[in-house]
Amino acid sequence: MGNSDETKGKVITCKAAVVWGPGQPISIEEVQVHPPQKMEVRMKVLYTSICHTDLSAWKGENEAQQMYPRILGHEAAGIVESVGEGVLDMREGDNVVPIFNGECGDCSYCKSDKTNLCKRFRVNPMKAVMVNDWKTRFWTRDGQKPIYHFLNTSTFVEYTVLDSACVVKIDANAPLRKMSLLSCGVSTGIGAAWNTANVQEGSSVAIFGLGAVGLAVAEGARLRGASQIIGIDINSEKFIKGKTVGINHFINPNDLPNEKGQKAVHEIIQEMTKGGVDYSFECSGNLEVLREAFLSTHDGWGLTVVLGIHPTPRMLPLHPMELFDGRRIVGSVFGDFKGKTQLPHFALECMHGVVNLDGFISHELPFAEINEAFQLLADGKALRCLLHL
């Protein structure tokens, strides 16, 4: 499409990656994208990347969250094409990134310094329509069938419509190619180390699961001066990348002997650290791993941060009395960053080289090759595959 003057207020026909059913090949096809309504933004997506949450949704792993046809994707960067009535904090042409965990700025949650959740626009995998009219802004090319939204964002499309609470304006000079990583993975991991755990200089850290989020946790811990960063993953190839973000010890549970009496991972970590780590981060979405992460922390003050997306309806693998040993466990959404308030400053820090975003981009492909990109992630070969639209 041309510039925003030609498209403003009009239905745009453009390419999207549409999922028609669980595990079905993603179909690149033309869709209709309707104009933004009150307090909505239509964004031209220039770059988007794939996260494990997209992979899980594509497979339909959580039956309660299945909804098709749907446009997935929640990591992206681009520019504002047009804004709906009432949007005052951004305008056409602004550099923006979408956020799945929105911030309206007005509710009691947004006004609290104790949470980064929002009453209306927090992360919600069940939400598949816009809040204004409970309808979609995406339709099939013939205009006959609605296509559902995903995680407040839906970025696997050339133009997307979002609630303005889920769009963050960033610096006009920001390199958009890298900024998509701030929509989820890097912000979630670094924020978990900085905001949720508040990792201290000289402390010890264990990270269970070395995907993009786990490696971002390591980067955050390294930048905070952690003296010992232990990485745990069943894919030994992840260890090579881990060294570049400060991980100095590795454990592959599959390499440990299975004879009776063999030490568990948490026991090995307890020995390595003379009592356990100060902070552990669970990034795998596996309950057995979560228990190992919890037990790997130091008696008296250890903190475990849960970042993995866990299937329902299984419960925490802890006995309440285990919390009387002083270990704590807490979840973290979007690294406890308040998206619209705090992300612009974090983007500036990344622009100034505080965080090496390039290190998280393992592959780059044209948007048309999105199925190959999903396969790279499913095979454990990709950290972030950046798709160019």
N, C-alpha and C positions, 0 to 999 in steps of 0.2 A: 504494500500500500504506500501511498505518498505521504506528505506531511500531515500534521494533525488538522490543519484547516480543511483538508479534503475529507477527512474521516469523522471529525467532531460531530457528535449527535446522530451519527449514522450507524447502521449495522455494518460491521466489517466481516468480510468473508476471508478466512485465512487458514493456514495449516495447523493442525493439532494432532497430538498422539493420543488416540482414544483407546481405552480398554473396554471391551465389550463383555468380558466375563473372566472369572478367576483363572489365571494362568494362560489365557489366550494370547496369541501374538498381538503386540501393540500395533494398531493400525494408524498410519499417517493418512489423514484425510482432511478435506476442507469442511470447516464448520462456520456457523454464524456466531459472531460475538456482538452482543447488544450493547448499547451505550450505557455508561454508568448512571445510576440513579442517585438520589440524595445521599450524601456522605459516602459515595463510592468513587473509585479511581479506576480508569482503564489504562493499563500499562503495556507498553511495547516491550516484549521480552527479547533481550539480546543474547543472553547466556542463561543456561539452566544446568543444574547438576543433579545426580541421582544419589539418594540416600537409602539406607536399608529399610526405612519406613515405607518408601515407595515400593521397594521390592516386596515387602510383606503385603502391602495393599494389592499389588498386582497379582500375587499368588492367592489372595483372598484368605489369608491365614486366620483372620478373626471373622467368623461367620456373621457376627452381629454387625460388623462394619461394612459388609459387602453391599455395594450399590453400583449398578452399571446401567448404561454406559457412563464412563467417568473420565475426566482428565486429571491425571495424577501430577505430581511434582510440587515441591515446596521450597526448593533452593533456586534462586534466580537473581538476576540484575538486569536493569533496563531503564527506560525513560517513561515519564508520564505522557500518555497520548492525549488524555482529556480527563477532567474532573467533573463530578456531579455537584449539584447544588449543596452549598454549605461547607465545602472543603476549602479551608483557608490556609493550611500549612504547607501546601505544595501546589504547583501549577504545571502547565504543559511544558515539556522539555526538561524537567528536573530529573536528576539521577536518583533512582530509588532501588531499594531491595524490599521484597515482600517478607513478612514474618508470620509464621503459623500461630504464634502466641501473641495476639494483638494487645493494644493498649489504647483504651478510649480516652483516658486522662480524667474522666469525670466521676467514675464509680468509686465506692469505698475501697475496693481492692487497689485500684490505680493510685489512690491518694495515700495508701498505706506504704510505709517503707519496709514492711515485713513480708511482702509478696510481690511477685511480678505477674501474677495472674490478673485477669480482667473479668468482671462479672459477665459481660456479653460476648467478648471476643477471644477468650482464652482458647487454647488448643482443644479441638473437639473433633475426633475422627468420625463421629456420627453426623456432623453437620455437612449437608450436601447442597444447600441452597443459600441465597442471600437473605439477610435478616429483614430487609425492607418489605418484601412482598412474599417471602418464602418460595420464590421461583428461581430458576437458573438464568444466567446470562449467556449460557452456551446452548446452541441448538444445532441439530444436524443441518447439512447444507440446504435441504429442502424446507427447513423451518418447521418440520412436523414432529420432531422428537427432542425432548430436552436431554442435555448431557450434564451430568452432575459435577459439582465442585468438590474439592478435596483439601482438607486441612487449611481452610480459609484462604487458599492461595491458587492452586491449579496452574502450574507454570510450564507444563509441557504443551505449550501453544504459543503462537506468534503474538497474540494479544490476549490479556486476561483481565478480568474485572474483580476487584477486591474491595472490601470495606476499607475506608481510609484508615481505620484503626490498625489495619494489618499492612500498611505501607510506610516505609521509613525513608525520608529524604536524606541523602548523604551528600558529601562534598561534590561540587561541580567538577572537580579535577580528579575524582576517584577513578582508578582503573577498573572499569566495570567487569572486565574479564575475570578478575579475581574476587570481586565483591559478592558474587553469588554464594560463596562459601560462608558468608556471615549470616545467611538466612537460617542456617541450622547447625551443621556439624562442628565447625570451628568455634562458633560462639557458644554452643552447648558445652563443648569440652573445656575450653579455656575458662569460660564462666564458672563451670563446676569447680575448677581449681581455685580461681580468684575469689568468686563471690560466695559460692555455697560452702566450700570447705575452708576458704581463707588460708591456704597452705602457707606455712611459715618457713622462713629461711632456716636451712639446716635440718629440716624434717625428712621423714621417710614416707614413701608413697608406693602403693601397689595398684596396678591397673590391670583389670581382668577384661580382656578383649581389646585387640589393637587394630580396630577399624579406624576410620577418620576421627570419630569422637574420642576414642581411647588415646590416639596419638595426639590429639589436641589437648587432652588432659595432661599428657606428659609435657607438652610444650609449655602449658600454663604453669605446671609444677617447676619445670626447669627455670622459667623466667622469674619465679618467686624464690629461687635459690634452694630448692630441695636438694639434699645431699645424696639421697639414695632413691632411685626410681626403678621399681621392679615391674617388668612387663610380663603378663601371662597370656599366652595364646596357643591354640593347637595348630596354627599355621606358622612354621618356623621362618618362612619368607618375610613375615611381618617384622621380624627382629632386625633385619637389615635396615629398614626404614626407621625403626624405633631408635636406633643409635643416633640418628641425625637430630632427634628431638629430645635427647637427654636421657633416654633409658639406658641404665648401666648394668642391669642384671635381667636375665631372661629365664623363664620357666615354660617349657612345653609339657603340659600334663600327660600327653600321649607318649612322651619319651621316658616317663618314669616307670620303673619296673612294677609289675602288678602282683608280685608275690604277697602272700598274707603277711601283714605286719609292715608293709611299705608305708612310709610317711605320706600323708596327704599334702597337698600344695600349701595349705595354711601352716602346717607344722614345719615345712621347709622354710617358709618365710619367717616364722617365729624364731627359728634358729639363726637365720641370716641376719636378722635385725635385733637379736638379743631381747626378744619379748614381743615383737610385732610392730607393724608400721603405724605411723601416726594417722595416716589417711589411706583408705582404700576406695577404689572406684569400680563399680560393676557396670560394664558396658556391653554385656552379651545377651541379656534377656533370658538367662537360664537360672532357674532357682537353685540348682546344686552349686553353680558358680557363685551365686549371691551368698550362699552360706559360707563358702570358702573365703569370699572377700570379707565377710563379717568377722570370721574367726581369725583372719590374718592380721587384724588390727590389735593394737596394744591394749591389754587389760588396764582399765582405769580411765582411759581418755580417747581410745581409738574412735574414729568417725568413718563410717561407710556411706558413700554417696551412690545412690541408685540412679543410673542413667539408661540402662537397658529397658526395652519395651517388652513387658512380660505378658504371656497369654493368660487369659482368665479361664476358669475361676479359681485357680490354685492360689494358696495363701503363702504368707511369709514363712520360710523354714526356720523359725526361731521359737524358742520357748520364752515366755515373758520373763522368767527369772534370769535368763542370760543377759538381759539388759541391766540387771543389778550389779554386773561386773564393771559398769562404767562405760561400756562400749555403746555408741549411738549409731543410729541408722536414719538416713534422710533421703528423700527424693529430690531431684533437681529438674525443673523444666526450663529449657532454653538457657541453661547456665545461670539462672536467676538474674539475667539481664532484663531490665525494663526496655522493651524494644525501641519505642519511639524516643524515650528520654535518654537512654544510655548508648544505644547502638551507633549513633552518628560519631560520638567521641571514640568509640572502639574502632570504627572504620578509619578515623584519622590516625590512630595509633598504628593500624596495619599499613596505612599508606606511608608512614614514616619508618617502617621496617621493624617495629617492635615484634610483630609476628610475621613469619615467612609463609605467606599464603600459598606461594608457588609450590612449596614443598608438599602440599596436600593434593595438588592436581596431578594425578598419575597418568591420565589419558585425556585426549581431546578428539572429538568426533563431530561431524556434521549432524544436525538434528535428525535427518532422515535415517541415521544409523542407530536410533535409540534402542532397538532390540539387541544389537551387539553390545551396547553400553550396559544394558541390564544383565546380559550374560556375563560380562567381565566382573560385575559386582557379585553376581550369584556364585561365580567360580572362585571368589576370593582373590582375584587378580587386580582389582581396582580399589584405590582409596576413593578418589572422586574423579569421575569421568565428566569433563565439561563439554556440554553440547552447544555448538554455535548455531544460532538461528539466523 
